[in-house]
Amino acid sequence: MPEYKAPLRDMRFVLNEVLDLDGHYAKLGLEEVNSELLNAFLDEGAKFSENELAPLNRSGDEEGCHFEDGVVTTPKGFKEAYAKYVEGGWPAINGDPEFGGQGLPGSASIAISEMTGTANWSWSMYPGLSHGAVATIEEHGTDQQKNAYLPKLTSGEWTGTMCLTEPHCGSDLGILKTKAEPNADGSYSITGTKIFISAGEHDMAENIVHIVLARLPDAPKGTKGISLFIVPKFLTDGNGGVGERNAVACGSIEHKMGIKASATCVMNFDGATGYLIGPENKGLNCMFTFMNFARLGTAIQGVAHAELGFQGGLAYARERLAMRSLSGPKNPDGPADPIIVHPDVRRMLLTSKAFAEGGRALVYLCAQLGDQVKLARDDAEREQAHDLMALLTPIAKAFVTEVGLEAANHGVQIYGGHGFIREWGMEQNVRDARISTLYEGTTGIQALDLLGRKVMMTQGQALRNFTKIVHKFCEAHGDNGELKELIEPVARYNREWGELTQAIAMQAMQNPDYVGAASVDYLMYSGYVTLAYLWARMAAKAQEQLDAGAGDEDFYKAKISTARFYMKRILPRAAGHKGAIEGGLDCLMELDQEHFAF
Amino acid sequence: MPEYKAPLRDMRFVLNEVLDLDGHYAKLGLEEVNSELLNAFLDEGAKFSENELAPLNRSGDEEGCHFEDGVVTTPKGFKEAYAKYVEGGWPAINGDPEFGGQGLPGSASIAISEMTGTANWSWSMYPGLSHGAVATIEEHGTDQQKNAYLPKLTSGEWTGTMCLTEPHCGSDLGILKTKAEPNADGSYSITGTKIFISAGEHDMAENIVHIVLARLPDAPKGTKGISLFIVPKFLTDGNGGVGERNAVACGSIEHKMGIKASATCVMNFDGATGYLIGPENKGLNCMFTFMNFARLGTAIQGVAHAELGFQGGLAYARERLAMRSLSGPKNPDGPADPIIVHPDVRRMLLTSKAFAEGGRALVYLCAQLGDQVKLARDDAEREQAHDLMALLTPIAKAFVTEVGLEAANHGVQIYGGHGFIREWGMEQNVRDARISTLYEGTTGIQALDLLGRKVMMTQGQALRNFTKIVHKFCEAHGDNGELKELIEPVARYNREWGELTQAIAMQAMQNPDYVGAASVDYLMYSGYVTLAYLWARMAAKAQEQLDAGAGDEDFYKAKISTARFYMKRILPRAAGHKGAIEGGLDCLMELDQEHFAF
């Protein structure tokens, strides 16, 4: 597989041109942030990702993490790369300036997260998970807690984790069992077992700060009896350093299909000292902010694997010679044509490209909305951004990871049998991608969140807010001759989206299980339409730049061309999902569970 | 993952009830073959697969094959299981009785191949690849060649391979370079490197007989200059035993994503002694018979992984407790409901079940057609079977492996995060499945074969022959009240299939590249419609048995229920593929290959 090249031109197109972050920052009153600063970040981030992280991606997969007596050793070079990352100040980009952070909004670092993640997803999980712990302490911690943990977490000298899942429960946190018993000094004794804790133990940082979901004695059953605790690996010494070792230890690490260089830990809390963060029994509420963040972080993974599949596939498709073009030789002096001349190879490449670039636009848009949720001066604007982000996040998480996995598989497919061989790296891309539709809420869970919570529980309002935006966009650009053929299908599907939603709502009133029956197909349908809107928006911006004579013609024309491909060859898939939804609920439920197999 | 249970009831349903093999054998004059014999085979095959092979599936994956100094060591237990297989007489089922075979037709062993393959695909590749060598020698060998190789290959004491691919060519065999230079004694010296040779070297058999594609001196360029050679690892001693070692050696084995216990070898031929088989320069023609066989063998792999994904997913879905049913608790005394109550989990299970059982019906039907091609007494019948098999084979190979991979992924998805962990075995199922859409001709190659060669080159005749069969079936059963809702969509899509084909043909006349642009979506469309026909046929048979009071009501009702699920929730996907085809060619070709990335 060729070395990863950060797609800087495309990132800048989305950030600076499509999303107009300069205007966005000005509106938010962030005068110190602008595209000049962002561009400098992007260049540095690309260098770091390409030179420090990408070279460790294959070796990290081959070597994996090692576990012995509670100690986790990360693959060769991981620790050193992390030290450089800390030295470069990268962990602090978004942190609170009061604790050493640079205070930049999420949209300013989203492309950096994409680059580090694409270069080496396993590695990026170590700093990536810290963000959740930081965000939780920033938002819900006491001053004392902030002072104790944020400086070192912000600098990256310490890392953090989120400890949610237990052996018997993942999606259904309401049944978790980890106990928190109050101690005389106001702290708590935390006892229980957590699994699937990414970066739960490793050799990169001096201390690891766990945010742990647990139950207080006599807490109400279910999700309303969960509280959050800070449980550091080493207790603090009161002077910003580490003190005594806490009673939390890694019991083992998982042997996984992919992301093998990311340590996935079983964490045993054996009366470990913990500190309540946020109000009692409101732990899940406190998690919600973080969850959107984490889901967006996983959506990036979809972009990452689509991009890698695309880059790898493109390099091979240009080089590998096989067969002649059906419309006549294109490389008459060679023994065969490069496979990029074959329409079906182009179909796979363009599909991956459309998902990588479209997914990027969606994820970056969500990051922009995240800024507004946090920083918009106007209440209405904040609320509007919040609602839109709430709607788009499950789509970004589930749809982008599903199509990212598809694109990773196209990467393998373009290589033929060679795609199955480890040395080419394309199969690793599929193995690494496979987790993305599972963790941080499976596709099924995201789909229920989208259709059940975001759409149905708002009586469709959240969706209408968005389809109105799409509708206005289509009205504004529908008369543009060049764009007409791209706008028309978006407008049509956007209308159909509303109708389909109403039809589902009618059925769901009869039987709430209808929501579950429709959910995943609905999510995929929504994803295809959302990406169609973003592709039309990108094409409109590209056309505007062409009309303005902005230069870079090949880039803008390629954008419009890819948008056309998306509308003509990808968007029609939505019809299949619509048909499946209309197939209804009964045929899913009628078979007795004893009669599935004989 | 639960131990594999061979789905004997379903196998018997397809073989004895749907395909009526008793009637089929009687018609072919095979008086000694009947369902009683088949049933005994199935029972024994199930025991062998469940008890000997399935237990080695995970350990084989973990251990893999080892290579040192040209010697390949298979994982623990593989050699012993193979010895039992030979001892049990399994390799000889289909072999020519003149050389120790039992002379049974392909349909009599197809379920055995499915069982051994599902229990342990990697293991099944060793005997599986032999069949190609045997078929080639049986059909094209001289008497001397047959006498020299067939007895030991038929008994399984020796195994065989097919050596096609070279480092620079796989799909495009026309550019292969391996040379065959004539020796004075009538043999040839074979020189070249072959890659991706499954079972090219191993420790299970005394000798390995390679069938090698190579070029004679001054052979015409391209596919018309390829000849076939027998190149044994050990030359024969003239008395049925092995003599001198030949100059062919394994240079290395590949490190792969899956089927790790199957040795995928680089084979170096260094002036190895080879014997021409079949006429000079007609090697590819001689391969055609074998290729259909090999593609059908790979189609079985789709069924295998769908079945494993389904069985594993079902066991977990019944056991794992998470969340409550949206329509009220189904397990009120437990902490949560088993996840099989959730519609979306059922959707994934039923999808996998529909692909496993539908794929099985398609593959077994192809095996039945294979019998007719070989044995039908009537020329017209033979030709008709041949044409139908030619049409259905690329669909079986590509579509069944694509949906098999999808089902394997559903298996992982049902397990949530646990699906990603090796110990559960579900991720191995995905890794093992991934090769099936690549080897023996990728999905793209099969799609070109289907649309270009089988449909377009017969001016649609081969397709019309099949749609006529489907049409007649629908006419015969459309009035059956119970079946109406299942027959109607089959009839509709069957009509549309013909129309879609005509529309493609019109476009392809303008530009032959249109075939490549439509091919994979056309193949998938064809697969969904073909499986719909088979599901309707299975439902009709089940209804007939119910009407006749044949007992086993739950089984037959489950069949009809699954058919309903297929028509309502799976078949609508065809609309998405139709829409993509109609998106056309231009949007695939307009982007200059230099402008895919910036």
HADDOCK unambig.tbl for C-alpha pairs under 7 A between the chains (distance, minus, plus):
assign (segid A and resid 9 and name CA) (segid B and resid 598 and name CA) 6.49 0.50 0.50
assign (segid A and resid 169 and name CA) (segid B and resid 322 and name CA) 6.94 0.50 0.50
assign (segid A and resid 172 and name CA) (segid B and resid 322 and name CA) 5.42 0.50 0.50
assign (segid A and resid 172 and name CA) (segid B and resid 323 and name CA) 5.57 0.50 0.50
assign (segid A and resid 175 and name CA) (segid B and resid 335 and name CA) 6.88 0.50 0.50
assign (segid A and resid 254 and name CA) (segid B and resid 421 and name CA) 6.61 0.50 0.50
assign (segid A and resid 255 and name CA) (segid B and resid 421 and name CA) 5.87 0.50 0.50
assign (segid A and resid 255 and name CA) (segid B and resid 422 and name CA) 5.69 0.50 0.50
assign (segid A and resid 256 and name CA) (segid B and resid 420 and name CA) 5.76 0.50 0.50
assign (segid A and resid 256 and name CA) (segid B and resid 421 and name CA) 4.48 0.50 0.50
assign (segid A and resid 256 and name CA) (segid B and resid 422 and name CA) 5.24 0.50 0.50
assign (segid A and resid 257 and name CA) (segid B and resid 420 and name CA) 5.56 0.50 0.50
assign (segid A and resid 257 and name CA) (segid B and resid 421 and name CA) 6.26 0.50 0.50
assign (segid A and resid 257 and name CA) (segid B and resid 422 and name CA) 6.25 0.50 0.50
assign (segid A and resid 257 and name CA) (segid B and resid 427 and name CA) 6.13 0.50 0.50
assign (segid A and resid 322 and name CA) (segid B and resid 169 and name CA) 6.93 0.50 0.50
assign (segid A and resid 322 and name CA) (segid B and resid 172 and name CA) 5.41 0.50 0.50
assign (segid A and resid 323 and name CA) (segid B and resid 172 and name CA) 5.56 0.50 0.50
assign (segid A and resid 326 and name CA) (segid B and resid 512 and name CA) 5.85 0.50 0.50
assign (segid A and resid 326 and name CA) (segid B and resid 513 and name CA) 5.50 0.50 0.50
assign (segid A and resid 327 and name CA) (segid B and resid 511 and name CA) 6.99 0.50 0.50
assign (segid A and resid 327 and name CA) (segid B and resid 512 and name CA) 5.87 0.50 0.50
assign (segid A and resid 327 and name CA) (segid B and resid 513 and name CA) 5.86 0.50 0.50
assign (segid A and resid 335 and name CA) (segid B and resid 175 and name CA) 6.88 0.50 0.50
assign (segid A and resid 342 and name CA) (segid B and resid 516 and name CA) 6.91 0.50 0.50
assign (segid A and resid 343 and name CA) (segid B and resid 513 and name CA) 6.74 0.50 0.50
assign (segid A and resid 343 and name CA) (segid B and resid 516 and name CA) 5.36 0.50 0.50
assign (segid A and resid 343 and name CA) (segid B and resid 517 and name CA) 4.98 0.50 0.50
assign (segid A and resid 343 and name CA) (segid B and resid 588 and name CA) 6.21 0.50 0.50
assign (segid A and resid 343 and name CA) (segid B and resid 589 and name CA) 6.80 0.50 0.50
assign (segid A and resid 344 and name CA) (segid B and resid 444 and name CA) 6.87 0.50 0.50
assign (segid A and resid 344 and name CA) (segid B and resid 516 and name CA) 5.71 0.50 0.50
assign (segid A and resid 344 and name CA) (segid B and resid 517 and name CA) 5.61 0.50 0.50
assign (segid A and resid 346 and name CA) (segid B and resid 588 and name CA) 6.08 0.50 0.50
assign (segid A and resid 347 and name CA) (segid B and resid 588 and name CA) 6.14 0.50 0.50
assign (segid A and resid 413 and name CA) (segid B and resid 438 and name CA) 6.74 0.50 0.50
assign (segid A and resid 416 and name CA) (segid B and resid 438 and name CA) 5.48 0.50 0.50
assign (segid A and resid 416 and name CA) (segid B and resid 442 and name CA) 6.62 0.50 0.50
assign (segid A and resid 417 and name CA) (segid B and resid 438 and name CA) 5.53 0.50 0.50
assign (segid A and resid 417 and name CA) (segid B and resid 439 and name CA) 6.06 0.50 0.50
assign (segid A and resid 420 and name CA) (segid B and resid 256 and name CA) 5.74 0.50 0.50
assign (segid A and resid 420 and name CA) (segid B and resid 257 and name CA) 5.55 0.50 0.50
assign (segid A and resid 420 and name CA) (segid B and resid 435 and name CA) 6.44 0.50 0.50
assign (segid A and resid 421 and name CA) (segid B and resid 254 and name CA) 6.60 0.50 0.50
assign (segid A and resid 421 and name CA) (segid B and resid 255 and name CA) 5.87 0.50 0.50
assign (segid A and resid 421 and name CA) (segid B and resid 256 and name CA) 4.47 0.50 0.50
assign (segid A and resid 421 and name CA) (segid B and resid 257 and name CA) 6.25 0.50 0.50
assign (segid A and resid 422 and name CA) (segid B and resid 255 and name CA) 5.68 0.50 0.50
assign (segid A and resid 422 and name CA) (segid B and resid 256 and name CA) 5.24 0.50 0.50
assign (segid A and resid 422 and name CA) (segid B and resid 257 and name CA) 6.27 0.50 0.50
assign (segid A and resid 427 and name CA) (segid B and resid 257 and name CA) 6.12 0.50 0.50
assign (segid A and resid 435 and name CA) (segid B and resid 420 and name CA) 6.45 0.50 0.50
assign (segid A and resid 438 and name CA) (segid B and resid 413 and name CA) 6.75 0.50 0.50
assign (segid A and resid 438 and name CA) (segid B and resid 416 and name CA) 5.47 0.50 0.50
assign (segid A and resid 438 and name CA) (segid B and resid 417 and name CA) 5.52 0.50 0.50
assign (segid A and resid 439 and name CA) (segid B and resid 417 and name CA) 6.07 0.50 0.50
assign (segid A and resid 442 and name CA) (segid B and resid 416 and name CA) 6.62 0.50 0.50
assign (segid A and resid 444 and name CA) (segid B and resid 344 and name CA) 6.88 0.50 0.50
assign (segid A and resid 512 and name CA) (segid B and resid 326 and name CA) 5.83 0.50 0.50
assign (segid A and resid 512 and name CA) (segid B and resid 327 and name CA) 5.88 0.50 0.50
assign (segid A and resid 513 and name CA) (segid B and resid 326 and name CA) 5.51 0.50 0.50
assign (segid A and resid 513 and name CA) (segid B and resid 327 and name CA) 5.88 0.50 0.50
assign (segid A and resid 513 and name CA) (segid B and resid 343 and name CA) 6.73 0.50 0.50
assign (segid A and resid 516 and name CA) (segid B and resid 342 and name CA) 6.91 0.50 0.50
assign (segid A and resid 516 and name CA) (segid B and resid 343 and name CA) 5.35 0.50 0.50
assign (segid A and resid 516 and name CA) (segid B and resid 344 and name CA) 5.69 0.50 0.50
assign (segid A and resid 517 and name CA) (segid B and resid 343 and name CA) 4.98 0.50 0.50
assign (segid A and resid 517 and name CA) (segid B and resid 344 and name CA) 5.60 0.50 0.50
assign (segid A and resid 554 and name CA) (segid B and resid 595 and name CA) 6.68 0.50 0.50
assign (segid A and resid 555 and name CA) (segid B and resid 598 and name CA) 6.98 0.50 0.50
assign (segid A and resid 558 and name CA) (segid B and resid 591 and name CA) 6.52 0.50 0.50
assign (segid A and resid 558 and name CA) (segid B and resid 595 and name CA) 6.41 0.50 0.50
assign (segid A and resid 561 and name CA) (segid B and resid 587 and name CA) 6.88 0.50 0.50
assign (segid A and resid 561 and name CA) (segid B and resid 591 and name CA) 6.67 0.50 0.50
assign (segid A and resid 564 and name CA) (segid B and resid 587 and name CA) 6.35 0.50 0.50
assign (segid A and resid 565 and name CA) (segid B and resid 587 and name CA) 5.01 0.50 0.50
assign (segid A and resid 565 and name CA) (segid B and resid 588 and name CA) 6.64 0.50 0.50
assign (segid A and resid 568 and name CA) (segid B and resid 580 and name CA) 6.44 0.50 0.50
assign (segid A and resid 568 and name CA) (segid B and resid 583 and name CA) 4.29 0.50 0.50
assign (segid A and resid 569 and name CA) (segid B and resid 580 and name CA) 4.32 0.50 0.50
assign (segid A and resid 569 and name CA) (segid B and resid 583 and name CA) 5.12 0.50 0.50
assign (segid A and resid 570 and name CA) (segid B and resid 580 and name CA) 6.46 0.50 0.50
assign (segid A and resid 572 and name CA) (segid B and resid 576 and name CA) 5.22 0.50 0.50
assign (segid A and resid 572 and name CA) (segid B and resid 579 and name CA) 5.04 0.50 0.50
assign (segid A and resid 572 and name CA) (segid B and resid 580 and name CA) 5.78 0.50 0.50
assign (segid A and resid 573 and name CA) (segid B and resid 576 and name CA) 4.09 0.50 0.50
assign (segid A and resid 573 and name CA) (segid B and resid 577 and name CA) 6.81 0.50 0.50
assign (segid A and resid 574 and name CA) (segid B and resid 576 and name CA) 6.65 0.50 0.50
assign (segid A and resid 575 and name CA) (segid B and resid 575 and name CA) 6.22 0.50 0.50
assign (segid A and resid 575 and name CA) (segid B and resid 576 and name CA) 5.37 0.50 0.50
assign (segid A and resid 576 and name CA) (segid B and resid 572 and name CA) 5.21 0.50 0.50
assign (segid A and resid 576 and name CA) (segid B and resid 573 and name CA) 4.09 0.50 0.50
assign (segid A and resid 576 and name CA) (segid B and resid 574 and name CA) 6.64 0.50 0.50
assign (segid A and resid 576 and name CA) (segid B and resid 575 and name CA) 5.38 0.50 0.50
assign (segid A and resid 576 and name CA) (segid B and resid 576 and name CA) 4.58 0.50 0.50
assign (segid A and resid 577 and name CA) (segid B and resid 573 and name CA) 6.81 0.50 0.50
assign (segid A and resid 579 and name CA) (segid B and resid 572 and name CA) 5.05 0.50 0.50
assign (segid A and resid 580 and name CA) (segid B and resid 568 and name CA) 6.44 0.50 0.50
assign (segid A and resid 580 and name CA) (segid B and resid 569 and name CA) 4.32 0.50 0.50
assign (segid A and resid 580 and name CA) (segid B and resid 570 and name CA) 6.47 0.50 0.50
assign (segid A and resid 580 and name CA) (segid B and resid 572 and name CA) 5.78 0.50 0.50
assign (segid A and resid 583 and name CA) (segid B and resid 568 and name CA) 4.30 0.50 0.50
assign (segid A and resid 583 and name CA) (segid B and resid 569 and name CA) 5.14 0.50 0.50
assign (segid A and resid 587 and name CA) (segid B and resid 561 and name CA) 6.87 0.50 0.50
assign (segid A and resid 587 and name CA) (segid B and resid 564 and name CA) 6.36 0.50 0.50
assign (segid A and resid 587 and name CA) (segid B and resid 565 and name CA) 5.03 0.50 0.50
assign (segid A and resid 588 and name CA) (segid B and resid 343 and name CA) 6.21 0.50 0.50
assign (segid A and resid 588 and name CA) (segid B and resid 346 and name CA) 6.08 0.50 0.50
assign (segid A and resid 588 and name CA) (segid B and resid 347 and name CA) 6.14 0.50 0.50
assign (segid A and resid 588 and name CA) (segid B and resid 565 and name CA) 6.65 0.50 0.50
assign (segid A and resid 589 and name CA) (segid B and resid 343 and name CA) 6.81 0.50 0.50
assign (segid A and resid 591 and name CA) (segid B and resid 558 and name CA) 6.53 0.50 0.50
assign (segid A and resid 591 and name CA) (segid B and resid 561 and name CA) 6.67 0.50 0.50
assign (segid A and resid 595 and name CA) (segid B and resid 554 and name CA) 6.69 0.50 0.50
assign (segid A and resid 595 and name CA) (segid B and resid 558 and name CA) 6.42 0.50 0.50
assign (segid A and resid 598 and name CA) (segid B and resid 9 and name CA) 6.49 0.50 0.50
assign (segid A and resid 598 and name CA) (segid B and resid 555 and name CA) 6.99 0.50 0.50
